[in-house]
Amino acid sequence: FEGVPALYVADGHHRTAAAARVGQERMKANPHHTGEEEYNYFLAVLFPANQLNIIDYNRVVKDLNGLTPAQFLDALNKEIYKPNKLHNFGMYLDGKWYSLTAKAGTYNDADPIGVLDVTVLSNLVLDNILGIKDLRTDKRIDFVGGIRGLGELQRRVDSGEMKVAFALYPVSMQQLIDIADSGNI
């Protein structure tokens, strides 16, 4: 694309990878491959980074890993405290919203992955306290897109389906670009 120095996949990276794999398989199976076949193309739409907005992607957790709410709050105090500043999280537990802020030194702002609030929450709380090691396969955690609002987090906890919910600050476009430029996903 002339005049476009770089392209970033902001959504649909799994579909993009699957389409690339199918294209490779079809190319290998076609002895008359020319590069003009339909399988060589993938439909995409381009937007300038300054016209995109990434919404938050929140978490709800089924249980407190055997802890009482009081014990969980005490465990959080060892890793997180309440001032409202950078690396701030919302937490809904037992009918109350809490403001949590990661302590300095528990994250790495120089690392494009380490700076992400999802990394901070995953390392300090979900893994260390709640014992959730694999966010993709653990059945105790679910993800709630921010488009559904914080009311959805509250509803899932109040219903008894989940025990605690975490609201995260959305990833910025610059963070997404920094991660991609570092070769990470």
C-alpha positions in Angstrom: 0.0 0.0 0.0 1.6 3.2 -1.1 2.1 5.8 1.6 1.3 3.3 4.4 4.5 2.6 6.3 3.1 -0.3 8.4 -0.1 -2.3 8.9 -1.2 -3.6 12.3 -3.9 -6.1 13.0 -6.0 -4.6 15.8 -8.7 -7.3 15.6 -8.9 -10.6 13.8 -5.4 -11.9 14.1 -6.6 -15.5 14.5 -8.7 -15.2 11.3 -5.7 -13.6 9.5 -3.4 -16.5 10.6 -6.0 -19.1 9.6 -6.4 -17.5 6.1 -2.7 -17.4 5.6 -2.4 -21.1 6.5 -5.2 -22.0 4.1 -3.6 -20.0 1.4 -0.3 -21.8 1.9 -2.0 -25.2 1.8 -3.9 -24.4 -1.4 -0.7 -23.0 -3.0 1.1 -26.3 -2.3 -1.8 -28.3 -3.6 -2.0 -26.3 -6.9 0.7 -27.4 -9.4 -0.4 -24.4 -11.6 -0.1 -21.8 -8.9 0.3 -18.3 -10.4 -0.3 -16.0 -7.4 -3.5 -14.6 -8.8 -5.8 -17.2 -7.3 -8.5 -16.1 -4.8 -6.7 -17.9 -1.9 -3.8 -15.4 -2.2 -6.0 -12.6 -0.9 -7.6 -11.7 2.3 -10.3 -9.1 2.8 -9.3 -6.3 5.2 -10.1 -2.7 6.0 -7.6 0.0 6.9 -8.1 2.8 9.4 -5.6 5.4 10.6 -4.5 4.7 14.1 -5.8 8.2 15.3 -9.3 7.1 14.3 -9.4 3.9 16.3 -10.4 3.4 19.9 -9.8 0.2 21.8 -12.3 -0.6 24.5 -11.6 -2.3 27.8 -11.6 -6.1 28.0 -12.6 -7.1 31.6 -12.4 -10.2 33.7 -14.7 -12.2 36.0 -13.5 -15.0 38.2 -15.6 -17.9 39.5 -14.0 -18.3 43.0 -11.4 -16.8 45.3 -9.1 -19.9 45.3 -10.3 -21.0 48.7 -10.0 -17.6 50.3 -12.7 -15.7 52.1 -13.4 -12.2 50.8 -11.5 -10.7 53.8 -8.5 -13.0 53.2 -8.5 -12.1 49.5 -8.6 -8.4 50.3 -5.7 -8.9 52.7 -3.7 -10.8 50.0 -4.4 -7.9 47.6 -2.9 -5.5 50.1 0.4 -7.2 49.7 0.5 -6.5 45.9 -2.0 -3.7 45.3 -3.2 -0.6 47.1 -6.0 1.9 46.5 -4.7 5.3 45.2 -6.2 6.3 41.9 -3.3 6.7 39.4 -1.7 4.9 36.5 -2.2 1.1 36.5 -5.5 1.6 38.2 -8.1 -1.2 38.3 -11.7 -1.5 39.3 -12.7 -4.6 41.4 -16.2 -5.7 42.3 -16.5 -8.0 45.2 -19.3 -8.7 47.7 -21.5 -5.9 46.4 -18.8 -3.2 46.6 -16.6 -1.6 44.0 -12.9 -1.0 44.9 -10.2 1.1 43.3 -6.9 -0.7 43.1 -3.5 0.6 41.9 -0.5 -1.5 41.4 2.5 -0.7 43.6 5.5 0.8 41.9 8.1 -1.9 41.1 5.5 -4.6 40.4 5.4 -3.8 36.7 7.8 -2.7 34.0 6.8 0.4 32.0 9.9 -0.1 29.7 8.6 -3.5 28.5 5.8 -3.2 25.9 4.1 -6.3 27.5 5.0 -5.6 31.1 3.5 -2.2 31.0 0.0 -3.6 30.1 -2.5 -3.6 32.9 -3.6 -7.1 31.7 -0.1 -8.3 32.5 0.0 -6.6 35.9 -3.4 -8.1 36.8 -2.5 -11.5 35.4 0.8 -11.8 37.3 0.0 -10.1 40.6 -3.6 -11.2 41.2 -4.9 -13.9 38.8 -1.7 -16.1 39.0 -0.1 -15.2 42.4 -3.3 -15.0 44.5 -6.0 -16.8 42.6 -3.9 -19.6 41.1 -5.1 -19.0 37.5 -2.1 -20.0 35.4 -3.5 -20.2 31.9 -6.1 -17.5 31.0 -7.1 -19.3 27.8 -7.9 -22.7 29.3 -8.8 -22.1 33.0 -12.6 -22.5 33.4 -12.6 -20.3 36.5 -12.1 -17.1 34.5 -14.2 -15.4 31.8 -13.7 -12.2 29.7 -16.3 -9.5 29.3 -15.9 -6.9 26.5 -16.2 -3.3 27.7 -19.0 -2.6 25.2 -21.2 -4.5 27.7 -20.4 -2.0 30.4 -19.4 -2.4 34.0 -23.0 -3.3 34.9 -22.4 -6.7 33.2 -19.5 -7.4 35.6 -21.7 -6.5 38.6 -24.6 -8.6 37.3 -22.4 -11.7 36.9 -21.0 -11.4 40.4 -24.4 -10.5 42.0 -26.0 -13.5 40.3 -23.6 -15.8 42.1 -22.1 -17.1 38.8 -18.8 -15.3 39.5 -17.2 -14.2 42.8 -15.1 -11.2 41.7 -14.8 -8.9 38.7 -11.9 -6.7 37.5 -12.4 -3.7 35.2 -9.2 -2.8 33.3 -8.2 0.4 31.6 -8.2 -0.2 27.8 -5.0 -0.7 25.9 -4.0 2.4 23.8 -3.3 2.3 20.1 0.3 3.2 20.9 0.6 0.2 23.2 -0.8 -2.0 20.5 1.7 -0.6 18.0 4.6 -0.9 20.5 3.8 -4.5 21.1 3.6 -5.4 17.4 6.8 -3.5 16.7 8.6 -5.5 19.5 7.5 -8.8 17.7 5.1 -9.7 20.4 1.3 -10.4 20.3 
